Amino acid sequence: MEIKLCETQAQREELAQCAKRIWNEYFTDLLSQEQIDYMVERFQSYPALTKAMEQEHYTYFLAYEENELIGYCGVQPREKELFLSKLYLQKSHRGHGIASTLLAQAITFAHEKGCESIILTCNKYNTNSLVVYQHKGFVICDEAVTDIGHGFVMDDYILKLTLS
């Protein structure tokens, strides 16, 4: 497994395709297909990823296995916090420690940026991810219902990991 920084147009295109695949295999039990399609277009499409990287200071780490993009992690520094916006893996690669490797990359990046904590949002009904994050030391510190347009909301817990 190799982690690369997303730096090129081709990598962004590959990331958008990977995101669409992952969202359509993972979130079908949590969200309607209509909401998945909307959220992928709004947050994970090539234009959305380009805007996030070029205008909103997001950094994406890409996980490859045998030259195939199998997952990714997107982060955004915010004052003394690092926002862990995205951490997703293809289904066939879950449970092999890759998410832990991507999270370790985010923690290293947070330290490099002088961040004191990492925050993230996680769907309240995404129990598998919530268990993993809590096992890694994240604690639920708040909750939020966010209107994302077109009649959709994100119903999330906010989790925080304090860095030492």
Accessible surface in RSA format (square Angstrom, percent):
REM  Atomic radii and reference values for relative SASA: ProtOr
REM  Chains: A
REM  Algorithm: Lee & Richards
REM  Probe-radius: 1.40
REM  Slices: 20
REM RES _ NUM      All-atoms   Total-Side   Main-Chain    Non-polar    All polar
REM                ABS   REL    ABS   REL    ABS   REL    ABS   REL    ABS   REL
RES MET A   1    98.57  51.0  26.62  17.6  71.95 171.3  28.94  24.6  69.63  92.3
RES GLU A   2    93.65  53.8  89.08  67.4   4.58  10.9  35.90  69.4  57.75  47.2
RES ILE A   3    45.53  25.9  17.90  13.3  27.63  66.6  17.90  12.9  27.63  75.0
RES LYS A   4    75.18  36.7  69.56  42.7   5.62  13.4  35.33  31.8  39.85  42.4
RES LEU A   5    78.25  43.6  68.34  48.9   9.91  24.9  68.34  48.0   9.91  26.7
RES CYS A   6     4.33   3.3   0.00   0.0   4.33  10.2   0.00   0.0   4.33   4.7
RES GLU A   7   119.20  68.4  92.83  70.2  26.37  62.8  25.65  49.6  93.56  76.4
RES THR A   8    69.49  49.4  64.46  65.4   5.02  12.0  67.06  90.1   2.43   3.7
RES GLN A   9   108.96  60.9 102.24  74.7   6.72  16.0  25.98  55.3  82.99  62.9
RES ALA A  10    68.70  63.2  60.76  93.8   7.94  18.1  62.59  88.1   6.12  16.2
RES GLN A  11    29.64  16.6  29.26  21.4   0.38   0.9  12.22  26.0  17.42  13.2
RES ARG A  12    27.53  11.6  27.53  14.0   0.00   0.0   0.00   0.0  27.53  16.7
RES GLU A  13    71.94  41.3  69.79  52.8   2.15   5.1  22.02  42.6  49.91  40.8
RES GLU A  14    56.15  32.2  54.02  40.9   2.13   5.1  25.77  49.8  30.38  24.8
RES LEU A  15     0.05   0.0   0.05   0.0   0.00   0.0   0.05   0.0   0.00   0.0
RES ALA A  16    13.35  12.3  10.17  15.7   3.17   7.2  10.51  14.8   2.83   7.5
RES GLN A  17   117.67  65.8 110.55  80.8   7.11  16.9  36.53  77.8  81.13  61.5
RES CYS A  18     0.11   0.1   0.11   0.1   0.00   0.0   0.11   0.3   0.00   0.0
RES ALA A  19     0.01   0.0   0.01   0.0   0.00   0.0   0.01   0.0   0.00   0.0
RES LYS A  20   122.46  59.7 122.38  75.1   0.08   0.2  65.08  58.6  57.38  61.1
RES ARG A  21   118.11  49.6 109.22  55.7   8.89  21.2  71.58  97.8  46.53  28.2
RES ILE A  22     0.18   0.1   0.18   0.1   0.00   0.0   0.18   0.1   0.00   0.0
RES TRP A  23     8.82   3.5   8.82   4.3   0.00   0.0   8.82   4.7   0.00   0.0
RES ASN A  24    49.25  34.0  36.08  34.9  13.17  31.7  24.73  59.5  24.52  23.7
RES GLU A  25    65.89  37.8  43.14  32.6  22.75  54.2  25.91  50.1  39.98  32.6
RES TYR A  26    48.30  22.6  37.03  21.1  11.28  29.3  34.65  26.0  13.65  16.8
RES PHE A  27    12.95   6.5  12.95   8.0   0.00   0.0  12.95   7.9   0.00   0.0
RES THR A  28    71.30  50.7  49.30  50.0  22.00  52.4  33.84  45.5  37.46  56.6
RES ASP A  29   139.02  97.4 103.62 103.1  35.40  83.7  32.00  75.3 107.02 106.7
RES LEU A  30    51.92  28.9  22.73  16.3  29.19  73.4  27.10  19.0  24.82  66.8
RES LEU A  31    29.61  16.5  17.79  12.7  11.82  29.7  24.48  17.2   5.14  13.8
RES SER A  32    63.63  53.8  46.01  61.4  17.63  40.6  53.37 113.7  10.26  14.4
RES GLN A  33    89.67  50.1  80.68  59.0   9.00  21.4  57.70 122.8  31.98  24.3
RES GLU A  34   125.74  72.2 117.15  88.6   8.58  20.4  41.93  81.1  83.81  68.4
RES GLN A  35    18.04  10.1  18.04  13.2   0.00   0.0   0.00   0.0  18.04  13.7
RES ILE A  36     0.23   0.1   0.23   0.2   0.00   0.0   0.23   0.2   0.00   0.0
RES ASP A  37    73.83  51.7  65.90  65.6   7.93  18.8  31.56  74.3  42.27  42.2
RES TYR A  38    42.40  19.8  36.06  20.5   6.34  16.5  34.38  25.8   8.02   9.9
RES MET A  39    12.25   6.3  12.25   8.1   0.00   0.0  11.69   9.9   0.56   0.7
RES VAL A  40    12.79   8.4  12.79  11.6   0.00   0.0  12.79  11.1   0.00   0.0
RES GLU A  41   112.03  64.3 107.43  81.3   4.61  11.0  48.27  93.4  63.76  52.1
RES ARG A  42   114.49  48.1  94.23  48.0  20.26  48.2  29.69  40.6  84.80  51.4
RES PHE A  43    60.95  30.5  54.97  34.1   5.97  15.5  57.35  34.8   3.59  10.3
RES GLN A  44     2.35   1.3   2.35   1.7   0.00   0.0   0.00   0.0   2.35   1.8
RES SER A  45    14.51  12.3  10.62  14.2   3.89   9.0  13.49  28.7   1.02   1.4
RES TYR A  46    66.64  31.1  64.68  36.8   1.96   5.1  53.06  39.9  13.57  16.7
RES PRO A  47    88.02  64.2  78.26  71.3   9.76  35.5  83.35  68.8   4.67  29.1
RES ALA A  48    19.88  18.3   7.80  12.0  12.07  27.5  15.16  21.3   4.72  12.5
RES LEU A  49     0.19   0.1   0.11   0.1   0.08   0.2   0.19   0.1   0.00   0.0
RES THR A  50    25.03  17.8  25.03  25.4   0.00   0.0  25.03  33.6   0.00   0.0
RES LYS A  51   107.72  52.6 104.69  64.2   3.03   7.2  54.38  48.9  53.34  56.8
RES ALA A  52     8.49   7.8   8.27  12.8   0.22   0.5   8.28  11.7   0.21   0.5
RES MET A  53    34.90  18.1  18.41  12.2  16.49  39.3  18.53  15.8  16.37  21.7
RES GLU A  54   111.92  64.3  78.43  59.3  33.49  79.7  33.41  64.6  78.51  64.1
RES GLN A  55   124.05  69.4  99.47  72.7  24.59  58.5  34.93  74.3  89.13  67.6
RES GLU A  56    63.81  36.6  58.85  44.5   4.95  11.8  26.73  51.7  37.07  30.3
RES HIS A  57   136.76  74.7 127.14  88.4   9.62  24.6  88.04  90.7  48.72  56.7
RES TYR A  58    28.14  13.1  20.39  11.6   7.75  20.2   3.40   2.6  24.74  30.5
RES THR A  59    27.23  19.4  24.81  25.1   2.42   5.8   9.09  12.2  18.14  27.4
RES TYR A  60     0.44   0.2   0.17   0.1   0.27   0.7   0.00   0.0   0.44   0.5
RES PHE A  61    10.80   5.4  10.80   6.7   0.00   0.0  10.80   6.5   0.00   0.0
RES LEU A  62     0.00   0.0   0.00   0.0   0.00   0.0   0.00   0.0   0.00   0.0
RES ALA A  63     0.00   0.0   0.00   0.0   0.00   0.0   0.00   0.0   0.00   0.0
RES TYR A  64    14.36   6.7  13.54   7.7   0.81   2.1  10.33   7.8   4.02   5.0
RES GLU A  65    60.50  34.7  57.67  43.6   2.83   6.7  15.99  30.9  44.51  36.3
RES GLU A  66   168.80  96.9 130.55  98.8  38.26  91.1  58.37 112.9 110.43  90.2
RES ASN A  67   130.93  90.3 106.11 102.5  24.82  59.8  27.68  66.6 103.25  99.8
RES GLU A  68    84.98  48.8  80.26  60.7   4.72  11.2  35.74  69.1  49.24  40.2
RES LEU A  69     3.75   2.1   1.68   1.2   2.06   5.2   1.68   1.2   2.06   5.6
RES ILE A  70     0.00   0.0   0.00   0.0   0.00   0.0   0.00   0.0   0.00   0.0
RES GLY A  71     0.00   0.0   0.00   N/A   0.00   0.0   0.00   0.0   0.00   0.0
RES TYR A  72     0.05   0.0   0.05   0.0   0.00   0.0   0.05   0.0   0.00   0.0
RES CYS A  73     0.00   0.0   0.00   0.0   0.00   0.0   0.00   0.0   0.00   0.0
RES GLY A  74     0.00   0.0   0.00   N/A   0.00   0.0   0.00   0.0   0.00   0.0
RES VAL A  75     0.00   0.0   0.00   0.0   0.00   0.0   0.00   0.0   0.00   0.0
RES GLN A  76    26.75  15.0  26.75  19.5   0.00   0.0   1.33   2.8  25.42  19.3
RES PRO A  77    44.09  32.1  29.01  26.4  15.08  54.8  29.19  24.1  14.90  92.6
RES ARG A  78    99.65  41.8  92.15  47.0   7.50  17.9  39.76  54.3  59.89  36.3
RES GLU A  79   174.08  99.9 133.51 101.0  40.57  96.6  62.22 120.4 111.85  91.3
RES LYS A  80   118.85  58.0 117.96  72.4   0.88   2.1  71.58  64.4  47.27  50.4
RES GLU A  81    51.89  29.8  51.89  39.3   0.00   0.0  15.37  29.7  36.52  29.8
RES LEU A  82     0.00   0.0   0.00   0.0   0.00   0.0   0.00   0.0   0.00   0.0
RES PHE A  83    25.81  12.9  25.81  16.0   0.00   0.0  25.81  15.6   0.00   0.0
RES LEU A  84     4.76   2.6   1.31   0.9   3.45   8.7   1.31   0.9   3.45   9.3
RES SER A  85    27.93  23.6   7.63  10.2  20.30  46.8   0.27   0.6  27.66  38.7
RES LYS A  86    19.04   9.3  16.34  10.0   2.70   6.4   6.67   6.0  12.37  13.2
RES LEU A  87    25.66  14.3   9.45   6.8  16.21  40.7   9.45   6.6  16.21  43.6
RES TYR A  88    41.51  19.4  38.06  21.7   3.46   9.0  21.47  16.1  20.04  24.7
RES LEU A  89    10.59   5.9   7.08   5.1   3.51   8.8   7.08   5.0   3.51   9.5
RES GLN A  90    17.29   9.7  17.29  12.6   0.00   0.0   4.30   9.2  12.98   9.8
RES LYS A  91   136.92  66.8 128.10  78.6   8.82  21.0  73.32  66.0  63.61  67.8
RES SER A  92    83.69  70.7  55.64  74.3  28.04  64.6  57.30 122.0  26.38  37.0
RES HIS A  93    28.35  15.5  28.35  19.7   0.00   0.0  18.19  18.7  10.16  11.8
RES ARG A  94    72.45  30.4  58.91  30.0  13.54  32.2  45.54  62.2  26.91  16.3
RES GLY A  95    85.09 104.9   0.00   N/A  85.09 104.9  42.65 117.0  42.44  95.1
RES HIS A  96   128.39  70.2  94.02  65.4  34.37  87.9  69.26  71.4  59.13  68.8
RES GLY A  97    41.19  50.8   0.00   N/A  41.19  50.8  30.69  84.2  10.50  23.5
RES ILE A  98     9.83   5.6   9.05   6.7   0.78   1.9   9.41   6.8   0.42   1.1
RES ALA A  99    31.67  29.1  30.42  46.9   1.25   2.9  30.60  43.1   1.07   2.8
RES SER A 100    40.73  34.4  34.26  45.7   6.46  14.9  22.52  48.0  18.20  25.5
RES THR A 101    55.42  39.4  50.02  50.7   5.40  12.9  31.42  42.2  24.00  36.3
RES LEU A 102     0.00   0.0   0.00   0.0   0.00   0.0   0.00   0.0   0.00   0.0
RES LEU A 103     9.38   5.2   9.38   6.7   0.00   0.0   9.38   6.6   0.00   0.0
RES ALA A 104    52.50  48.3  48.59  75.0   3.90   8.9  51.35  72.3   1.15   3.0
RES GLN A 105    56.39  31.5  52.38  38.3   4.01   9.6   4.80  10.2  51.59  39.1
RES ALA A 106     0.00   0.0   0.00   0.0   0.00   0.0   0.00   0.0   0.00   0.0
RES ILE A 107    46.35  26.4  46.35  34.5   0.00   0.0  46.35  33.4   0.00   0.0
RES THR A 108    66.60  47.4  64.42  65.3   2.18   5.2  39.71  53.3  26.89  40.7
RES PHE A 109    23.35  11.7  23.08  14.3   0.27   0.7  23.35  14.2   0.00   0.0
RES ALA A 110     0.00   0.0   0.00   0.0   0.00   0.0   0.00   0.0   0.00   0.0
RES HIS A 111    89.06  48.7  71.09  49.4  17.97  46.0  41.93  43.2  47.13  54.8
RES GLU A 112   127.78  73.4  88.55  67.0  39.23  93.4  46.13  89.2  81.65  66.7
RES LYS A 113   111.62  54.5  83.50  51.2  28.12  67.0  32.05  28.9  79.56  84.7
RES GLY A 114    40.18  49.5   0.00   N/A  40.18  49.5  34.27  94.0   5.91  13.2
RES CYS A 115     8.40   6.4   0.35   0.4   8.05  18.9   0.00   0.0   8.40   9.1
RES GLU A 116   104.85  60.2 101.47  76.8   3.38   8.0  40.55  78.4  64.30  52.5
RES SER A 117     4.89   4.1   4.89   6.5   0.00   0.0   2.26   4.8   2.64   3.7
RES ILE A 118     0.00   0.0   0.00   0.0   0.00   0.0   0.00   0.0   0.00   0.0
RES ILE A 119    24.57  14.0  24.57  18.3   0.00   0.0  24.57  17.7   0.00   0.0
RES LEU A 120     3.12   1.7   2.71   1.9   0.42   1.1   3.05   2.1   0.08   0.2
RES THR A 121    60.17  42.8  40.23  40.8  19.94  47.5  23.48  31.5  36.69  55.5
RES CYS A 122     8.46   6.4   3.72   4.2   4.74  11.1   5.28  13.4   3.18   3.4
RES ASN A 123    26.01  17.9  21.11  20.4   4.91  11.8   7.30  17.6  18.71  18.1
RES LYS A 124    37.65  18.4  27.83  17.1   9.82  23.4  11.97  10.8  25.67  27.3
RES TYR A 125   146.78  68.5 135.47  77.1  11.31  29.4  98.98  74.4  47.80  58.9
RES ASN A 126    12.51   8.6  10.79  10.4   1.72   4.1   1.72   4.1  10.79  10.4
RES THR A 127    88.04  62.6  85.98  87.2   2.06   4.9  62.33  83.7  25.70  38.9
RES ASN A 128   109.23  75.3 103.77 100.3   5.47  13.2  23.12  55.6  86.12  83.2
RES SER A 129    27.77  23.5  24.08  32.1   3.69   8.5   7.76  16.5  20.01  28.0
RES LEU A 130    14.00   7.8  14.00  10.0   0.00   0.0  14.00   9.8   0.00   0.0
RES VAL A 131    97.54  64.2  95.86  86.8   1.68   4.0  96.37  83.7   1.17   3.2
RES VAL A 132    74.23  48.8  72.33  65.5   1.90   4.6  74.23  64.5   0.00   0.0
RES TYR A 133    27.39  12.8  27.39  15.6   0.00   0.0  11.98   9.0  15.40  19.0
RES GLN A 134    82.94  46.4  67.90  49.6  15.04  35.8  21.26  45.2  61.68  46.8
RES HIS A 135   150.53  82.3 119.47  83.0  31.06  79.5  77.33  79.7  73.20  85.2
RES LYS A 136    76.58  37.4  55.31  33.9  21.26  50.6  27.78  25.0  48.79  52.0
RES GLY A 137    40.96  50.5   0.00   N/A  40.96  50.5  29.63  81.3  11.32  25.4
RES PHE A 138     2.80   1.4   0.00   0.0   2.80   7.3   0.00   0.0   2.80   8.0
RES VAL A 139    92.50  60.9  90.71  82.1   1.78   4.3  92.50  80.4   0.00   0.0
RES ILE A 140    72.80  41.4  46.14  34.4  26.65  64.2  46.14  33.2  26.65  72.3
RES CYS A 141    71.06  53.8  33.74  37.6  37.32  87.7  31.53  79.9  39.53  42.6
RES ASP A 142    83.65  58.6  73.69  73.4   9.96  23.6  17.44  41.0  66.22  66.0
RES GLU A 143    97.89  56.2  83.77  63.4  14.12  33.6  25.34  49.0  72.55  59.2
RES ALA A 144    33.85  31.1  26.35  40.7   7.50  17.1  33.70  47.5   0.14   0.4
RES VAL A 145    98.40  64.7  66.07  59.8  32.33  77.9  66.07  57.4  32.33  87.7
RES THR A 146    60.08  42.7  56.73  57.5   3.34   8.0  43.72  58.7  16.35  24.7
RES ASP A 147   111.47  78.1  85.51  85.1  25.96  61.4  33.50  78.8  77.97  77.8
RES ILE A 148     5.95   3.4   4.01   3.0   1.95   4.7   5.95   4.3   0.00   0.0
RES GLY A 149    27.73  34.2   0.00   N/A  27.73  34.2  26.17  71.8   1.56   3.5
RES HIS A 150   147.17  80.4 106.41  74.0  40.76 104.3  72.28  74.5  74.89  87.1
RES GLY A 151    81.62 100.7   0.00   N/A  81.62 100.7  42.87 117.6  38.76  86.8
RES PHE A 152    28.44  14.2  26.30  16.3   2.14   5.6  28.25  17.1   0.19   0.6
RES VAL A 153    71.79  47.2  63.28  57.3   8.51  20.5  63.28  55.0   8.51  23.1
RES MET A 154    51.11  26.5  47.59  31.5   3.53   8.4  36.98  31.4  14.13  18.7
RES ASP A 155    36.77  25.8  35.16  35.0   1.61   3.8  14.34  33.7  22.43  22.4
RES ASP A 156    10.58   7.4  10.58  10.5   0.00   0.0   0.59   1.4   9.98  10.0
RES TYR A 157    58.13  27.1  58.13  33.1   0.00   0.0  15.06  11.3  43.07  53.1
RES ILE A 158    39.52  22.5  39.52  29.4   0.00   0.0  39.52  28.5   0.00   0.0
RES LEU A 159     0.00   0.0   0.00   0.0   0.00   0.0   0.00   0.0   0.00   0.0
RES LYS A 160    72.98  35.6  71.64  44.0   1.34   3.2  20.96  18.9  52.02  55.4
RES LEU A 161    22.06  12.3  21.61  15.5   0.45   1.1  22.06  15.5   0.00   0.0
RES THR A 162   105.66  75.2  84.00  85.2  21.66  51.6  63.17  84.9  42.49  64.2
RES LEU A 163    24.28  13.5   7.35   5.3  16.94  42.6   9.29   6.5  15.00  40.4
RES SER A 164   141.90 119.9  85.94 114.7  55.96 128.9  83.76 178.4  58.14  81.5
END  Absolute sums over single chains surface
CHAIN  1 A     8758.0       7046.2       1711.9       4498.3       4259.7
END  Absolute sums over all chains
TOTAL          8758.0       7046.2       1711.9       4498.3       4259.7
